[in-house]
Amino acid sequence: MRAVSPELRARLDAEAAAFCRCWRLVRRDGFARGFTDHDRDLVIDGLTYECAPGFETTRGETALGFAVGGAEIAGALVAEGFAESDLAAGLYDGASVETWLVDWQSPRHRLLLSIDAIGEVRRSENAFTTELRSLAHELDQERGRVYQTACDADLGDARCGLDRGLIDVAGVVAALGEDGFVGVEVGAWPEDWFTGGSCRIATGAAAGATCAVRTHRGAETQARLSFWEPPPRPLAPGDAVVLTAGCDKSAAACREKFRNFVNFRGCPHIPGDDLLLAWPKAGDVRLDGGSLYR
């Protein structure tokens, strides 16, 4: 139950109500923005809620139990400092969004309607639509370890144990192909070494962005890379980048590619689905309850 003060209740019950909706958006880095569907800016607790043309939200849905509720926000990419490239770079992924019902005549009278998180973002040429997920979506996140054949550590973290200096390699963009390939002068590395890894852009127009590497083809000291999605801003020859080796989380890659099997955090000997569908056969010693790898 929401606590509504008598003054706010009286304003809600008035024949001529003066309410608008305000959204307070806080990114994970702490940067805050405010937006409102009112026809002028509002200042609440020192934060300016900008009147954003074309900024609107759908009706929110909630339900009893643990179902994930939510809504959608749509708007034009016209607010100062709010650009499509920022959305593409993931700056707003997982941001918190507070939705308030505010009396625009007296903004101190307001009611918190919901606290959500930004989910999927869809972009077009001059507009965006973002999904708002209720806090119940946190209940769908995995907690703790999961028994699986693949490693559940992140490459180079404390559980993996590999030195970041061995898997992160600095390079410089040397060439840009019309087919979308990017040539990076990074030294001689085996082909596919960076496939499945990442490319963090350190300088240039796209500085701060990270692209997932789709393929890596070798060309002497130049790595020829393709990305799953292009950088939010164009690359240019001379841009500094940091390439991270790709890891498919398999026991074979950990043992043969990185020589780090002693720190492998998966369970490669877990029986697969094929064994669940099998049945005992006469003379089959693999289903006698003993080790499958003796």
N, C-alpha and C positions, 0 to 999 in steps of 0.2 A: 504494500500500500504506500502511495506517495503522500507525504505530509504537505497539505496545502494550508497556508496561513489564511485567517479570516479575511484579510484585505485582498489577497489574491482570489479567494473564492467569490468575494463580492464583485470583483472586476470580471471574472469569468461568467457570472450570472447576469451581468448588466446587459441591457438590450442592445447597446452600441459598444461592443467590445473592440479593443484596439490591440490585437495580438498579431504577432508575426513569428516566424520560425528563424532560429539562428543555429548555425553549426560552428562548433569550435574544433578545429582540426589540429592535432598535435602529432608531428612526425616522431619517429623513434629517436632522432637526434635532439629532440626538445624544441624544434622550431614550430611555432604556433601561428595559425592563420584563422581568421574569422570571416564567415559569410552569412548573409541574411537575405530573405526574400522580400524584405521591406523595400520601399522606394527611396530610402536614403541610408547612409551609414549610421551605425549605432556603436557607441563606446560602452563596454561593460567590463568592469574590473581592469581597466587600463588597456584592454584589447579592442581594436577597431574591427567591427564586423562589417565587411564591405558589402555594399549593394551590388550584387553581381547579376547583370542582365542575363536572362535565360537560365538562371540557376534554379533548379527545382528538384523535388524529391517525390518518389512514389509513396503510396500508403505503406506504413510499416506493418509487418505481420509478426505476431507473437502467439505462442501456444503454451498450454500447460505441459509439464514434463521437461525433457531434455532436448526437444527439437530445436534446431537452430533457426531463429527468426532473423528478420532483416528487411532491408528496403534497397532502393537504388537512388543514386543522385546523378543528375545529368546537368551539364553546363557547358557554356562556351569557353574556349581557352582565350579569354580576354583580360583576366585579372592580371595586374602587374606582378611579375615574378612567378606566375603560374603558367608554365609552358608545357607543351606536349613532350618536349625533350626531357623534362623533369619526371613526368610520368613514365616515359620509356626507360629512363635510367633507374627506376625503382625507388626514387626518393620518397614516395608516398606509400610504398608497400607496408602493410601492417600498421599504418597510422591509426591513432585513436580518433573517433569522431563523436563528440557530444552534441546531442540534439536538444535544443531548448525552445520552450514556448515563452515568448517574451512580450510584455506590454510595452510597445514602442513609445508610449507617452511617458512611462516611468519604468525604465529598464531594470530597476532594482526588483521589480515584481516579475518573477520568472519561475518557470517550472522545468526541471530536468526530465525530459521524456525518455531518453535512452542513451546508452553508451555502446558504441559499436566499433568495429574495426574494418578498415578498408580491405576488401577481398579482390575479386577480379576487376581489372580495369580494361574497358574497351575504348579505343581511340579512333576518331575519324579525322578528317582534314582540319576542321575548326572546332571540334567539340569532343566531349568525353562522357562516358557513362561508367560509374563505379558502383560496385556492389558493396552494401553495408551488411556485415555479419554481426549478429549479436554475440555477447560474451560467451554464450553456450558453445560456440565453435571451438573454444579452448578444450572442451571435454572430448573432442574428437582427436586431439593431438596425442601422439604416443608419449608415454612416460616410462622411463627406465629402459632396460634392454629387451630386445626381441630375439628369440632363437631363430636364426636364419643361416643359410649357407654363406651369404655374402658378409663382408666385413661391415660393421656398423660404426667404425671410427672415421673421422674426417682426415684426409691426407695431410700429414704434417702436424696434427694436434698432439696433445700430451699422450693420448692413448695409442696413437699411431707410433710416435717416437721418432719419426724421420726428421732430420734437420731441414728446416725450411730452406736453408741455403743450398740444399741438394735438389730441391724440386722446383724452386722459383728461379727463373733465369731472366735477366734483364736483356732487352733487345731494343732495336730501333726500326720503325717502319721504313722499308726501303723501296717498296713498289706497291702500286695498287692496280689490280687487274680489272678489265671490263666485265669479267665473269664473276666478280665479287670476291675473288681471292686477294689476300693481303700477303705481301712478301715481307718477312721480318728478318733482319740481319741479327742472328742470335747464336751463331756458331754451329758446329756440326753435331747434329743429334739424329738418332735413328728415326726412320720414318714411323709415323703414328705415335711418337713419344708424347706429343701434346694433344693427340686426339682424345676427346672427352674431358680435357682440362679447361683452363680458362685463360683469358687475356685481359689483364688489368691495364687500362690506359693511364699513364702517369702524367703526360703533358699534352698540350694541344687543345683543340676545341672540345674534344670528348673526354677531357681529363676527369678521372674519378669513376668513369663507367667501367663495367666488367662484361665481357662477352664470352659466352660458352663456345668453345672450339669444337666444330663439327668434324673437320678432317685436318690432318697434318701430312703434307707431302714434302719430302726432303729435296733440297737443291743446293748441294754442297754446304755452304755456311748460312744459307738463307732458308728459313722455314716458310713454306707456302701454305697458308691457313685459310680455311673457310669457317664462317660462324653460322650458328643456328639462326641468329637474328643480327642484323647490322647494328653498329654502334648508334646511339641516339643522335650523335653529331658526326659529321664526316671526319675520317682520318686523313692525315697528310704525311707525305714523306718527311722523316725527321722526328715524328712523334715518338716519345719514349714509352715503352710498354714493358710489362712483366708477365712472362708466360709461366703458367703452372702446369706441371706434367699431369697427364690424364691417368686416372685410376678407375678401373671398372669394378673394384671391390672384390675381385675374385681371389681365391687362394693362389692361383697360378701367377697372376700379376704381382702379388705380394712376394711370392717366392722367387720368381724369375726376373721380373722387371726391377723391383726395388730391393731385393735381397733382405727382406724384412719380415719373413714368415714367423719369426719368434714373437712378433707383436701382432700377428693376425687376430682380429677380433670377431671372426665369424665361426661358424660350426660347419665346416665343409663336409663332414661325414653324416649329416642328418639325412635320413632316407628321403627320396623324392616322392612325387605323386605316383610314379610308375610302380613303386613298391607297395603303395597303399592299394593299388588295383590288382596286385599279383595274388596268387593263391599257392599253397604248398603243393609240391609235386614230389612224387616218389624219387628218392635219391637226391633231392635238392637240399644241400647242406647250408645254403645261404639263409634259410628261414627256420633255423633251429633255435633261435634266441641268442645266438652268439654274435660275435663281432662280424660285421660285413667286410672288414678290411684286414682280416688276419692272413 
